Amino acid sequence: MHQYHLADRVRIDIPDETDANFEYHGEHGMVLSRQDGIYKVALDEYDIVIEVSSREVRPPLFDDDS
């Protein structure tokens, strides 16, 4: 399992439609913190920060440098 660090870019991966954060599935953001397997992620397209488990973050689909 990949561990992400402060300011890493990530993609939210929540395929379970019953999950409270499902609406953010596929969104990209930046890691603000990580503690006990929970990441706080500031989403790019929303003015919010969500908490997701380490199983719900993936590498981004695109690179900002491209």
C-alpha positions as CSV (number, residue, x, y, z in Angstrom):
1,M,0.0,0.0,0.0
2,H,1.4,3.4,-1.0
3,Q,1.7,6.0,1.7
4,Y,1.2,9.6,0.7
5,H,2.7,12.6,2.4
6,L,1.9,16.2,3.1
7,A,1.2,18.1,-0.2
8,D,1.1,15.0,-2.3
9,R,-1.5,15.0,-5.1
10,V,-4.1,12.2,-4.9
11,R,-7.3,10.9,-6.5
12,I,-10.2,9.8,-4.3
13,D,-11.4,6.3,-5.0
14,I,-14.7,5.4,-3.3
15,P,-16.6,2.9,-5.5
16,D,-19.2,2.2,-2.7
17,E,-22.3,4.2,-3.6
18,T,-23.6,4.0,0.0
19,D,-20.4,5.7,1.4
20,A,-21.1,9.2,2.6
21,N,-18.2,10.6,0.5
22,F,-19.1,8.7,-2.7
23,E,-20.0,12.0,-4.4
24,Y,-16.2,12.8,-4.4
25,H,-15.2,9.5,-6.1
26,G,-12.7,10.4,-8.9
27,E,-12.0,13.9,-7.6
28,H,-8.4,15.0,-7.1
29,G,-6.9,16.9,-4.2
30,M,-3.9,17.5,-2.0
31,V,-3.0,15.7,1.2
32,L,-3.1,18.0,4.2
33,S,-2.4,15.4,6.9
34,R,-2.3,11.7,7.6
35,Q,-2.9,10.1,11.0
36,D,-3.8,6.5,11.9
37,G,-4.6,5.5,8.3
38,I,-6.9,8.6,7.7
39,Y,-6.0,11.2,5.2
40,K,-7.3,14.8,5.2
41,V,-7.6,15.9,1.6
42,A,-8.3,19.4,0.2
43,L,-10.3,18.8,-3.0
44,D,-9.5,20.8,-6.1
45,E,-13.0,21.3,-7.4
46,Y,-14.7,21.9,-4.0
47,D,-13.9,24.3,-1.2
48,I,-13.8,21.5,1.4
49,V,-11.5,19.1,3.1
50,I,-12.6,15.5,3.4
51,E,-11.3,12.6,5.5
52,V,-10.8,9.3,3.8
53,S,-9.1,6.0,4.7
54,S,-5.8,5.0,3.2
55,R,-7.8,2.5,1.0
56,E,-9.6,5.4,-0.6
57,V,-6.7,7.3,-2.1
58,R,-4.8,6.6,-5.3
59,P,-2.2,8.3,-7.5
60,P,-3.7,11.1,-9.6
61,L,-4.7,10.4,-13.1
62,F,-2.8,13.4,-14.5
63,D,0.3,15.2,-13.6
64,D,0.2,19.0,-12.9
65,D,3.5,19.4,-14.9
66,S,2.0,18.0,-18.1
